[in-house]
């Protein structure tokens, strides 16, 4: 089954997506990632105000199969966390691109250049399957 990829987002090789709005970004996991994880039962969220660098772990996503670190595709300061996921972690399975995990203030917008666009990410996923 082909994973859904959304145009206009940035993608990391660790299967996180980034939606940029001005100097802020929403970050979540991709459809490919949620399929690989299986049924998600818990999402560990960072604290608002925490700062992370690109590639650093900001949380954990637990499924019935495994626990997986959520990695920062870009560096930034946590502005908001999606607290709905504390009670409804399964939303990441149902709507991976609507169910953002964190909202960050980008520390360096040039880091977005290290990420893939939708077409590049689709090709990346096709090679993995």
LUMDO-496170 format. One line per field, with one value per residue (C-alpha): residue in three letters; z negated, y negated, x. Coordinates in steps of 0.05 Angstrom, whole numbers, plus 32768, in hexadecimal, padded with zeros to 4 digits. Layout:
<sites>
residuo c(ALA; ...)
w c(Z; ...)
v c(Y; ...)
u c(X; ...)
</sites>
This chain:
<sites>
residuo c(UNK; UNK; UNK; UNK; UNK; UNK; UNK; UNK; UNK; UNK; UNK; UNK; UNK; UNK; UNK; UNK; UNK; UNK; UNK; UNK; UNK; UNK; UNK; UNK; UNK; UNK; UNK; UNK; UNK; UNK; UNK; UNK; UNK; UNK; UNK; UNK; UNK; UNK; UNK; UNK; UNK; UNK; UNK; UNK; UNK; UNK; UNK; UNK; UNK; UNK; UNK; UNK; UNK; UNK; UNK; UNK; UNK; UNK; UNK; UNK; UNK; UNK; UNK; UNK; UNK; UNK; UNK; UNK; UNK; UNK; UNK; UNK; UNK; UNK; UNK; UNK; UNK; UNK; UNK; UNK; UNK; UNK; UNK; UNK; UNK; UNK; UNK; UNK; UNK; UNK; UNK; UNK; UNK; UNK; UNK; UNK; UNK; UNK; UNK; UNK; UNK; UNK; UNK; UNK; UNK; UNK; UNK; UNK; UNK; UNK; UNK; UNK; UNK; UNK; UNK; UNK; UNK; UNK; UNK; UNK; UNK; UNK; UNK; UNK; UNK; UNK; UNK; UNK; UNK)
w c(8000; 8014; 7FDC; 7FE3; 7FEE; 7FEA; 8018; 7FF9; 7FBC; 7FAD; 7F9C; 7F75; 7F81; 7F3C; 7F56; 7F34; 7F5A; 7F51; 7F63; 7F63; 7F50; 7F4F; 7F1E; 7EFB; 7F0F; 7EFE; 7EF9; 7EFB; 7F16; 7F5C; 7F75; 7F85; 7F3D; 7F1E; 7F4B; 7F37; 7EED; 7EED; 7EBA; 7E92; 7E48; 7E2A; 7E3F; 7E0F; 7E18; 7E06; 7DD8; 7DF7; 7DF6; 7E00; 7E38; 7E65; 7E9C; 7EDF; 7ED7; 7E8C; 7E6D; 7E56; 7E42; 7E48; 7E70; 7E55; 7E7C; 7E6B; 7E92; 7E7B; 7E5F; 7E8F; 7E82; 7EA2; 7EBE; 7ECD; 7F19; 7F0B; 7ECD; 7EA5; 7E65; 7E52; 7E55; 7E4D; 7E48; 7E61; 7E1E; 7E40; 7E50; 7E05; 7E04; 7E4E; 7E67; 7E9D; 7EC2; 7EDD; 7F00; 7F19; 7F31; 7F30; 7F55; 7F2C; 7EE9; 7EDE; 7EA0; 7E93; 7EAA; 7EAA; 7EB6; 7EEB; 7ED3; 7F19; 7F56; 7F83; 7F62; 7F8C; 7FC8; 7FA9; 7FAF; 7FE9; 800F; 801C; 805D; 803F; 8001; 802A; 8051; 800F; 7FF3; 8034; 802D; 7FE5; 7FF5)
v c(8000; 7FBD; 7F8A; 7F47; 7F0C; 7EC4; 7E8E; 7E4E; 7E70; 7E7F; 7EC6; 7EE5; 7F29; 7F3C; 7F33; 7EF3; 7EBD; 7E72; 7E3E; 7DF8; 7DBC; 7D7D; 7D88; 7DC1; 7E09; 7E42; 7E87; 7ECC; 7F11; 7F27; 7F59; 7F88; 7F83; 7F91; 7FCE; 7FE8; 7FDD; 7FFC; 7FE9; 7FAD; 7FB1; 7F78; 7F38; 7F19; 7ECD; 7E9D; 7E61; 7E1E; 7DF2; 7E2B; 7E21; 7E58; 7E5B; 7E7C; 7EC8; 7EC8; 7EF3; 7EC9; 7F00; 7F49; 7F6A; 7FAD; 7FE0; 8026; 803E; 800F; 7FCC; 7F9B; 7F5A; 7F1C; 7EF4; 7EAA; 7EA0; 7E58; 7E34; 7E09; 7DF5; 7E18; 7DE6; 7E17; 7E61; 7E86; 7E9B; 7EBD; 7EF5; 7F05; 7F1F; 7F32; 7F4B; 7F73; 7F32; 7F37; 7F78; 7F5C; 7F18; 7F15; 7ED2; 7EB0; 7ECB; 7EA1; 7EB1; 7E70; 7E28; 7E08; 7DC5; 7DD4; 7DC4; 7DC8; 7DC8; 7DDE; 7E23; 7E2D; 7E34; 7E77; 7E94; 7EB3; 7E9A; 7EC7; 7EE4; 7EF3; 7F12; 7F3E; 7F58; 7F63; 7F8C; 7FB4; 7FC9; 7FDF; 800B)
u c(8000; 801B; 8021; 7FFF; 802E; 8015; 802E; 804A; 8069; 80B2; 80C6; 8100; 8122; 8107; 80C0; 80AD; 8088; 808F; 805A; 8077; 804D; 8077; 80B1; 808C; 8082; 8054; 8075; 8056; 8063; 8053; 8020; 805A; 8073; 802F; 8025; 806A; 805C; 8016; 7FE1; 7FFC; 7FEB; 8014; 8036; 8069; 806A; 80A2; 8099; 8085; 80C3; 80F4; 8126; 8140; 8173; 816A; 816D; 8160; 812A; 80EE; 80BE; 80AB; 8074; 805E; 8036; 801E; 805C; 8094; 80AA; 80CA; 80EF; 80D1; 810B; 810F; 8112; 8127; 8140; 8111; 80EE; 80AD; 8074; 803A; 802D; 7FF0; 7FD4; 7F98; 7FC9; 7FD0; 7F89; 7F83; 7FC6; 7FA2; 7F94; 7FDB; 7FC5; 7F84; 7F9C; 7FE8; 7FEC; 7FB6; 7FD0; 800D; 8036; 805C; 805D; 80A2; 80C2; 80F7; 813E; 815C; 812E; 8169; 8163; 8124; 8152; 816A; 8124; 8100; 80C3; 8087; 80A2; 80E7; 80C7; 8099; 80D5; 80FA; 80C0; 80BA; 8103; 80F8; 80BC)
</sites>
